[in-house]
Amino acid sequence: MTSTLPETPGVLAPPFGRFFLPGPTEVRHDVLHAMTQQMIAHRGKGIEDLMARVAPRLQSVFRTTRPVYTSTSSATGLMEAGVRNAVRERVLCLINGSFSERFYKAAVNSGIAADKLEIPFGHYHSPDMVAEALKKNSYDVVTVVHSETSTGVLNPIADIAKVVHAAGDVVLVVDTVSSMAAAAVECDAWDLDYVLTGSQKAMALPSGLAFCTANDRVMARAKESKRRGLYFDLLEFDEYYKKNQSPNTPAVSLLYALDVQLAHMEREGMAARWARHTAMAERTWAWTRDLGEKTGIRLFAPEGYRAPGVTCITVPQGKTGSGVASAMKAKGFVIATGYGKMKDEMVRIGHMGDHTMEELEVLLGTLGEVMTA
């Protein structure tokens, strides 16, 4: 139901539970309202107190004892930071969708030697294929996207990390943009070297913040790197982190929102948040299988390797992804078309962030009407 935001007479909050893009996702009204607070100096006690509050809660989200750095940027900036700070000579980029290819572009555009281990969209990278690729050339970094938002595929990063480290002095750089806070990501327990994410997906914040953590292996490489640049220098992030500040002027309004949302996430607990996402994903998969018997629709990602935050569903014969998304919009719901070259082959449902099973059921009921019309 539409409601008035606190202390904002005449400003109506949009109804919650109808916006199912796989990022940006919906944001709680109180989190949005937090951004109306007045500015504070970014080198004063106010910002230091704010950053000190969010620091341990971000570590809890990332499941790490390492610092988690906050960047006023999109997650793509921290993808570039990962390759610029960590690569010594050559990087192997695991590509199975549109977003995993960004690592390769970031490396090449930074003057870094890069190779692709590219497989068809909709497939996952197995540890065996990664181990085999590492035998064929000398690499010091491997990049991987955990949850490929363009296809709904979840790569087995814990197992991939094992074969990467077994290959010698090689580090793993991981994009968890649409998996962090939706799927289990154990940065310390899985020995993940560098992990990044964005604010606008399962963390259910407005766009504009990105977060990363780096272990000692990556920080040692950053000290040696002559490519780390200015804005995404991990050593600078670390120095200012120790002072509860950021290297550059932060988006203070977004930090207010982060503070409120992390409190919500802390109350829910990470295990419960993962379980809620898994339940919504499994309900969507079951719904797709049931409707597929009548319409021929199917899940794009293979069983056992499906992301809990986003589901990609092919559309019935005679329909297009853009047509289905437009029909849903006319009924008051927002879902995504397929991504890039697959725009009209499928639709993508972002059941992530603070959505509930009850909201998802309403969405699926309406989508069923559109798919069978």
Secondary structure, 3 states (H helix, E strand, C coil): CCEECCCCCCCEECCCCCECCCCCCCCCHHHHHHCCCCCCCCCCHHHHHHHHHHHHHHHHHHCCCCCCEEECCCHHHHHHHHHHHHCCCEEEEEECCCCCHHHHHHHHHCCCEEEEEECCCCCCCCHHHHHHHHHHCCCCEEEEECEECCCCEECCHHHHHHHHHHCCCCEEEEECCCCECCECCCCCCCCCCEEEEECCCCCCCCCCCEEEEECHHHHHHHHHCCCCCCCCCHHHHHHHHCCCCCCCCCCHHHHHHHHHHHHHHHHHCHHHHHHHHHHHHHHHHHHHHHHHHHHCCCECCCCCCECCCEEEEECCCCCCHHHHHHHHHHCCCECEECCHHHCCCEEEEECCCCCCHHHHHHHHHHHHHHHHC
